[in-house]
Amino acid sequence: MDNRRVRVSCAGLCRIRDDDGRYLLALNANRLTRGVRVYTPLGGGLEYHAPDLPARFDAEPENPNERELRLYLPSARFPEFRAWFLRRVERETDPFRELREELVDELGVIDALRRSDIAFERVRALDAERITDRAGAHGLPTRYLLEVFEVRLESLRVRAALMTLPADGALGWFTPAELDAGRTDDGAAVEASALLEKS
């Protein structure tokens, strides 16, 4: 039997677009702590609800004090875990918690975010593999299970705040061409091609 472990990271990504078709992205806070400036989608790690979930998959949480779906599990158990993830039970099924943390607590662009302020529509799931550059796991091969959500801004208050962002802030609007190129016209790195329709 294969005893090797694989790092798995499960996240919900927010596709927020303005009337001109630009995408709302934020400087990635985790990478910024290491001096790496890259704009990525809002959203982030999804949490599981069932406290026994790691044990069911012989998994070790990346952070035992949290319930984020960043786990190390035996490689042989990944197909079973992926099937569980795609059933969308016993876990968060939208990135509302992460979006509220980013917009209210971390970036402070709005004072509150209620569920009625936004609407989510899951548009697809992605399965990718790459080397992570996340602090604490830098350099490890990682399987990513991602869900992309179309996010509609239902609140005029939230919409107004997001449409009047400072040009040099940690949050900004980017064109599809910039997402596709992986770089802005002024040279800032962008990692958000998963949001594009053609991805």
Buried (B, 14 or more C-beta within 10 A) or exposed (E): EEEEBBBBBBBBBBBBBEEEEBBBBBBBBBBEEEEEEBBBBBBBBBEBEEEEBBEEBBBBBBEEEEBBBBBBBBEEBBEEBBEBBEEBEBBBBBBBBBBBBBBBEBBEBBEEBEEEBBEBEEEEEEEEEEEBBBEEBEEBEBBBBBBBBBBEBEBEEBBEBBEEBEEEEBBBBBBBEBBBEEBBEEEBBBBBBBBEEEE
